[in-house]
């Protein structure tokens, strides 16, 4: 299965929490490839794609964070107007519901889209592969 392992942390929404997470990872020489923060009042969820997800999970848990791992889909798309719409149209055609997504520009001037799907992950991957989308692995982001 061609997925990327994402680390999610449930954290208090207060100054210094992101610095703490980044410090733990930096001390262990773990590179953050992408991240997003979603807040919900007094707490938030920090979602990270890192180059060493298993080690990151272990270290953050050891530091007292509530941590989980989730398989997400990484998709490379052209960095040009209209590409997100075309990709979103494919998800709609495949009846694939997106739980959440975040994106960034890669080192090769391509846009990288990280997507968590609500529906069956295996079916979603099969459909997206059939549409000739370039699905990414963590090694593509390092």
N, C-alpha and C positions, 0 to 999 in steps of 0.2 A: 504494500500500500504506500503510495507516494504522499506522505503528509509531513508536516512540521510539528514538532512538539513545542507547545507554548506553555510557559510558566505563568500561573495566575496567583496573585497574592491579595488577600483580604487585609486591608490596613486602615488604621485610624487616619482620618483626614486632618492631619496637623503638620505644622512645619517640621521638616527634617526627616520625614518618613522616606521620601524618594532618595534623599541623600544617604540614608542608612542602607537601603537596598543597593544602590549603586556602589556604595563603599564595600559592602560584603562581596559583591561580584567583582569589583575592581581588584580587591586584595587577592582574589583567587585567579586573577588573570582571565576572567570570563568576559567575553565581548558581547555587549548588547547590540543586536542587529536591528531590532525594531521594538517599540513599546507604545503603549497607550494607557491612559488613566481615565477611568469612569468613576465619577464621584456619586455618592448617594448619601447626602447629609453628612453625618459624622464619620462615615466610613467610605472607603473607595476600593476599587479593584484595579490593581496594576497588572497589566498583561505584558509579558515579555517574550520575545524570541531571542534566544542566546545561542552561542556556539557550543556550549556544554550544558544542555538542559538538565541532565541527571545530577551533575555536580551542583548546579545552581539550586535545584530543588532541595537537595540534602543540606547545603549550607544555609539557605534561607529558613528552612524548617528548624535547624539547629539554633538559629538566632531568634526563634520564637514567632516567626511569621506563620500564618495559616496559608499553606501553599498547596496548589494542585497542578496537575499537568493535564493538558487537553490537546488532542490532535486537531490541527487546523490545516486548511488548504492554502498553499502559496501559489500564486499565479503571476506569471510575468506577462505584462501587457505593454504595448507601445506607449511612450510618454508623449501623447498628442491628443488634441481635443477629440472627444467622441468615443475614445476607447473604453472608458468606464461604462458608458451607456451600452456599447456593444456587448461587453462582458456581462453586465446586469441583465441584458436581454436574453443571453444564453442561460443564465440561471432561471429566468422566468420560463423560458421554453422547456427546460428540464424539470420544471415544477420543484425547484430547489429553493427552499426558504433560507435566507441569510439571517443568522442570529445577530452577528455583528461583524464589522470589517474595519480594517485600517490599512493605510498604504504609505509608501515611501518611494523615493527615487533611488534606484540602485546605482552601483558604480559604473555600469555599462549604458547609462542613459535610458534604461528601461524602467517602467514603473512596476513596483512589486505590490501586489494586493494580497493581504492576509485575510482569510474568510473562515468564520466558524459557521457551519451549517446546522440547521435544526433537524433536517431530515436525515435519512440513512446515509452515513458518510461514504460507505462503499459504493452505493448507487450513484451518489453525487460525483465521486471520483470517476467512475466508469463513464458517466454521461459527459463530464468535462473533457476527459481524454478523447472521447469520440468526436468532440468538437475541435480537436487539434489545438487546444490551449496548452501552453507550456506550463506544466505543473512543476513546482519547485521542491527541492529538499533543502535541508539546512546547509548542506555543502555548497549550494548555489548562492547562499547569502554570505559566505565567509570570504 
